[in-house]
Amino acid sequence: MHKATFNLETNLPNLVDPLEQIPDFSLLHLNQLKDCDRAAHDWYRFVLSFPPHLVQDYLERFGINADQRVLDPFCGTGTTVVDAKKLGIASVGVEANPMAHFAGSVKLDWNPKPDELIHQAERIAERAIREIERSEDWRSLPEDGTKIILKNSISPLPLHKALILKEQILAEKSGYQRHFLLAFARAIVTDISNLRFGPEVGVSSKLKSDVPVVEAWLARVAAMAADLRYLQTLPNAPATIHHADARQLVQVLEPNSIDAVITSPPYPNEKDYTRTTRLESVLLGFLNNKAELRALKQGLMRSNTRNVYKADLDDQWVSRHAEIQRIAQEIEDRRLELGKTSGFERLYHRAAKHYFGGMAKHLADLRWALRPNAQLAYVVGDQKSYLQVMIRTGELLADIAQGLGYEVVRIDLFRTRLATALKEQIREEVVVLRWSGKMPTTSYPFSDRPL
């Protein structure tokens, strides 16, 4: 019988964090994952994702304790809920991207027995290696799946090996399958694929013709097992993540159930957030074709022109917001002045309005779930993605929140970051709000119609 090629406990290969591949550390240190925070967070995460230490900071500032409940309505891969669980605080998340929802949910499950996890992984590896050695025809993705990933995202031989490994993971009938699949997704992105993050996702100029796929996956499982030994010593606070749209919170959250919100919603820019998880979404079966990709985008906040559609109505929520309308008009005037005529450029001004309208809808729905004196922290960034027209995201979000009855406590500076295309420092801020528990007596001022 063919044994795994190394002992998981003593001979792990170097595990690389995508952030460490980005050269400009001086601009990113506030957003990096600290070694002390890696447990569970490092199982799978977005590049430049919301940092755990910022969650810890605002939980402390807000005075949140084990008797209270925290929400992240733009949950991503679960940074806020995982950190709250580590601190023994009940939490709930909401995430529309199925791959991110899956990752965050698995990161909350600390039940697997570490030794059994490794034992089963080695058994899967043995079967996968035997199948790889005897296979003659290389396996590949269906044509519809290939069409929605970046060209050369993964080379043919590593893909062939990965598909065999996934088949063997799915054949292992155990309670650990979800953890094995998440380790598979992490290995695919970081160790096996040709993807690079800087911070936009792209394909490296140096393609990997072959990779020790099974060994890379085993190393990720071993790191997961090591984390579980630590995590299982912590309090088991209740935590869950709903697969839902943050603009439709009344459908998933209980009334009067949330004491604090700590979140980082998407920013209004031209970043298609689905590209960041596209390869693993296809490999794990969360996306199979263009129709499913479109359906995913329709359930996301309208933060870029790739998910703006004719039937969208979110902009109604800001139809009377003078500054947002002025910004949208400036973007359109700049487009005409520069002679920009592509379909996406024609949508720039609409994307800006839909973004803030969607955030208004989100904040309106959220009020029903908040307890009196709930405290909220929204990490957002200023943007100049749309023809270099400045969008002061934090200030505009605070204004909308005030129109919905929230108290704007302050706007904290989190960091400045370099906008690479503009060679300019852009502010990232934390908008701190408070909800009194009372609906405003005056009508919402930023729409032509009652909403």
ZAMARGU-4260 file (C-alpha; in steps of 0.2 Angstrom, whole numbers, plus 5000, padded with zeros to 4 digits):
<rodrens>
0) 5000/5000/5000 | 5007/5017/4995 | 5009/5028/5011 | 5008/5047/5012 | 5025/5054/5007
5) 5028/5063/5024 | 5023/5063/5042 | 5010/5076/5045 | 5015/5080/5062 | 5034/5083/5059
10) 5037/5087/5041 | 5025/5100/5035 | 5030/5110/5020 | 5030/5129/5022 | 5012/5136/5022
15) 5012/5153/5013 | 4999/5167/5017 | 4993/5176/5002 | 4996/5193/5011 | 5015/5188/5013
20) 5016/5188/4994 | 5011/5206/4992 | 5027/5217/4992 | 5021/5233/5000 | 5021/5228/5018
25) 5021/5246/5025 | 5004/5249/5018 | 4996/5233/5024 | 5003/5229/5041 | 4987/5235/5050
30) 4977/5222/5039 | 4989/5207/5041 | 4984/5192/5051 | 4994/5191/5067 | 5002/5174/5072
35) 4992/5174/5088 | 4976/5175/5078 | 4979/5162/5064 | 4969/5148/5072 | 4954/5145/5062
40) 4956/5161/5053 | 4970/5154/5043 | 4960/5139/5037 | 4953/5150/5022 | 4952/5169/5020
45) 4951/5183/5008 | 4967/5192/5003 | 4966/5209/5012 | 4952/5203/5022 | 4945/5211/5038
50) 4958/5209/5052 | 4954/5200/5068 | 4963/5212/5079 | 4951/5226/5073 | 4936/5215/5079
55) 4945/5212/5095 | 4947/5231/5097 | 4929/5236/5094 | 4922/5222/5105 | 4933/5229/5119
60) 4928/5247/5115 | 4910/5242/5115 | 4911/5233/5131 | 4903/5217/5123 | 4902/5202/5135
65) 4897/5184/5135 | 4879/5189/5138 | 4877/5198/5122 | 4877/5194/5104 | 4887/5201/5089
70) 4882/5202/5071 | 4892/5203/5055 | 4880/5206/5040 | 4894/5206/5027 | 4902/5191/5035
75) 4914/5186/5021 | 4924/5171/5028 | 4919/5174/5046 | 4932/5185/5054 | 4920/5193/5066
80) 4910/5178/5071 | 4926/5167/5073 | 4934/5180/5084 | 4918/5182/5094 | 4917/5163/5096
85) 4935/5163/5102 | 4931/5176/5115 | 4916/5166/5121 | 4903/5179/5114 | 4888/5173/5104
90) 4888/5179/5086 | 4879/5178/5070 | 4884/5181/5052 | 4876/5184/5035 | 4885/5181/5019
95) 4878/5179/5001 | 4893/5172/4992 | 4891/5153/4994 | 4910/5149/4995 | 4913/5162/5008
100) 4898/5156/5018 | 4904/5138/5017 | 4921/5143/5023 | 4915/5154/5037 | 4903/5140/5043
105) 4917/5127/5043 | 4928/5139/5053 | 4915/5139/5067 | 4915/5120/5068 | 4928/5115/5081
110) 4921/5097/5084 | 4932/5086/5074 | 4945/5075/5084 | 4962/5081/5078 | 4970/5063/5078
115) 4955/5056/5069 | 4955/5070/5056 | 4973/5067/5052 | 4970/5048/5051 | 4956/5050/5039
120) 4965/5062/5028 | 4980/5050/5027 | 4968/5037/5021 | 4961/5048/5008 | 4978/5053/5002
125) 4983/5035/5000 | 4968/5032/4989 | 4971/5048/4979 | 4989/5044/4976 | 4985/5026/4970
130) 4972/5033/4958 | 4984/5047/4951 | 4998/5034/4948 | 4987/5023/4938 | 4976/5035/4929
135) 4980/5037/4910 | 4968/5051/4904 | 4969/5068/4913 | 4953/5074/4920 | 4947/5092/4917
140) 4933/5104/4922 | 4917/5104/4912 | 4917/5117/4898 | 4904/5128/4907 | 4915/5129/4923
145) 4930/5132/4913 | 4922/5147/4905 | 4919/5156/4921 | 4937/5155/4929 | 4952/5165/4924
150) 4962/5157/4910 | 4977/5147/4916 | 4970/5148/4934 | 4977/5131/4937 | 4988/5120/4925
155) 4981/5104/4918 | 4991/5091/4928 | 4988/5100/4945 | 4970/5101/4940 | 4969/5082/4936
160) 4977/5078/4952 | 4965/5090/4962 | 4950/5082/4954 | 4955/5065/4959 | 4959/5071/4977
165) 4941/5079/4978 | 4933/5063/4972 | 4942/5054/4986 | 4937/5067/4999 | 4919/5065/4993
170) 4920/5046/4994 | 4925/5047/5012 | 4909/5046/5022 | 4913/5055/5038 | 4908/5070/5048
175) 4924/5078/5043 | 4921/5080/5024 | 4917/5099/5025 | 4934/5102/5034 | 4943/5092/5021
180) 4935/5102/5007 | 4939/5118/5015 | 4957/5112/5017 | 4956/5108/4998 | 4950/5125/4994
185) 4964/5133/5004 | 4977/5122/4996 | 4970/5125/4978 | 4971/5144/4980 | 4988/5146/4989
190) 4998/5130/4985 | 4992/5123/4969 | 4984/5136/4957 | 4993/5149/4947 | 4983/5163/4955
195) 4992/5178/4962 | 4985/5192/4973 | 4992/5210/4973 | 4978/5214/4980 | 4968/5211/4963
200) 4967/5192/4958 | 4976/5188/4943 | 4987/5174/4935 | 5005/5173/4938 | 5017/5174/4923
205) 5026/5158/4929 | 5013/5144/4928 | 5015/5129/4939 | 5016/5114/4927 | 5016/5101/4942
210) 5013/5102/4960 | 5012/5090/4974 | 4994/5092/4976 | 4990/5078/4989 | 5004/5083/5000
215) 4999/5101/5000 | 4981/5097/5005 | 4988/5085/5019 | 4998/5100/5026 | 4983/5111/5026
220) 4973/5097/5036 | 4988/5095/5048 | 4988/5114/5051 | 4969/5113/5054 | 4971/5098/5066
225) 4984/5108/5076 | 4972/5123/5077 | 4958/5112/5084 | 4969/5106/5098 | 4969/5124/5104
230) 4952/5129/5099 | 4944/5115/5109 | 4951/5122/5125 | 4940/5138/5122 | 4922/5141/5127
235) 4910/5135/5114 | 4900/5150/5112 | 4885/5149/5100 | 4889/5155/5082 | 4881/5153/5065
240) 4881/5161/5048 | 4866/5163/5037 | 4867/5161/5018 | 4857/5177/5013 | 4858/5195/5006
245) 4863/5208/5018 | 4849/5219/5011 | 4836/5207/5016 | 4840/5205/5035 | 4822/5204/5041
250) 4821/5187/5033 | 4835/5179/5043 | 4837/5189/5060 | 4826/5188/5075 | 4819/5205/5081
255) 4828/5213/5095 | 4842/5201/5095 | 4859/5210/5092 | 4869/5220/5104 | 4884/5225/5092
260) 4888/5225/5073 | 4906/5224/5067 | 4908/5222/5049 | 4917/5228/5033 | 4905/5229/5018
265) 4911/5230/5000 | 4917/5247/4995 | 4910/5256/4979 | 4923/5252/4966 | 4926/5241/4951
270) 4932/5226/4961 | 4921/5211/4956 | 4922/5201/4973 | 4916/5185/4965 | 4933/5184/4955
275) 4942/5182/4972 | 4934/5165/4975 | 4930/5160/4957 | 4942/5145/4955 | 4938/5136/4972
280) 4919/5140/4969 | 4919/5130/4953 | 4930/5116/4960 | 4919/5114/4975 | 4903/5115/4964
285) 4896/5131/4971 | 4897/5138/4953 | 4894/5128/4938 | 4890/5140/4924 | 4887/5158/4919
290) 4869/5158/4924 | 4873/5153/4942 | 4887/5166/4942 | 4874/5179/4937 | 4862/5173/4950
295) 4876/5175/4963 | 4880/5193/4958 | 4861/5197/4959 | 4861/5193/4977 | 4876/5204/4981
300) 4877/5222/4986 | 4879/5233/4970 | 4897/5238/4973 | 4903/5237/4955 | 4897/5238/4937
305) 4898/5219/4935 | 4883/5216/4945 | 4872/5231/4940 | 4856/5226/4931 | 4842/5235/4922
310) 4829/5230/4935 | 4839/5236/4950 | 4829/5248/4961 | 4842/5251/4976 | 4845/5268/4969
315) 4828/5274/4975 | 4834/5274/4992 | 4846/5289/4988 | 4836/5298/4975 | 4835/5314/4986
320) 4853/5313/4993 | 4860/5328/4986 | 4879/5323/4988 | 4877/5306/4981 | 4867/5313/4966
325) 4881/5326/4963 | 4894/5313/4964 | 4885/5302/4951 | 4883/5316/4940 | 4901/5321/4941
330) 4906/5303/4936 | 4894/5304/4921 | 4900/5321/4916 | 4919/5315/4917 | 4915/5300/4907
335) 4907/5311/4893 | 4922/5323/4894 | 4934/5309/4892 | 4924/5300/4878 | 4923/5284/4888
340) 4910/5273/4879 | 4912/5255/4885 | 4896/5247/4893 | 4904/5246/4910 | 4910/5264/4910
345) 4892/5269/4906 | 4886/5261/4922 | 4899/5269/4933 | 4887/5283/4939 | 4873/5270/4942
350) 4884/5258/4952 | 4888/5273/4964 | 4870/5276/4967 | 4865/5258/4969 | 4879/5255/4981
355) 4873/5268/4993 | 4855/5264/4990 | 4859/5246/4995 | 4868/5251/5010 | 4852/5262/5015
360) 4841/5246/5013 | 4853/5236/5023 | 4853/5249/5037 | 4834/5251/5037 | 4831/5232/5038
365) 4845/5230/5052 | 4835/5242/5064 | 4822/5228/5068 | 4836/5216/5074 | 4845/5228/5085
370) 4842/5230/5104 | 4841/5247/5112 | 4859/5255/5113 | 4866/5243/5101 | 4883/5249/5094
375) 4889/5247/5077 | 4906/5248/5068 | 4907/5249/5049 | 4924/5248/5041 | 4923/5257/5024
380) 4936/5265/5012 | 4935/5281/5002 | 4936/5277/4983 | 4941/5285/4967 | 4939/5270/4956
385) 4926/5279/4945 | 4936/5290/4933 | 4945/5298/4949 | 4930/5306/4956 | 4932/5305/4975
390) 4918/5296/4985 | 4919/5299/5004 | 4911/5282/5008 | 4912/5284/5027 | 4904/5301/5027
395) 4890/5297/5015 | 4886/5281/5025 | 4886/5290/5041 | 4874/5303/5033 | 4862/5289/5027
400) 4862/5281/5044 | 4858/5297/5053 | 4843/5299/5041 | 4837/5282/5046 | 4838/5286/5065
405) 4855/5280/5070 | 4866/5291/5080 | 4883/5294/5072 | 4895/5293/5087 | 4912/5296/5077
410) 4922/5291/5062 | 4938/5283/5066 | 4953/5282/5054 | 4958/5264/5053 | 4973/5266/5040
415) 4978/5274/5024 | 4981/5263/5009 | 4989/5266/4992 | 4978/5266/4977 | 4990/5259/4965
420) 4982/5266/4949 | 4982/5283/4957 | 4998/5283/4967 | 4988/5291/4981 | 4984/5288/4999
425) 4966/5284/5002 | 4957/5283/5019 | 4950/5268/5027 | 4938/5272/5041 | 4927/5265/5054
430) 4910/5273/5055 | 4904/5270/5073 | 4885/5271/5075 | 4873/5269/5090 | 4854/5263/5089
435) 4843/5270/5102 | 4830/5257/5100 | 4817/5270/5094 | 4811/5272/5076 | 4813/5290/5070
440) 4797/5301/5071 | 4802/5310/5055 | 4801/5301/5038 | 4817/5295/5029 | 4823/5311/5020
445) 4833/5303/5005 | 4820/5296/4994 | 4806/5302/4983 | 4794/5288/4989 | 4791/5280/5006
450) 4802/5266/5009
</rodrens>
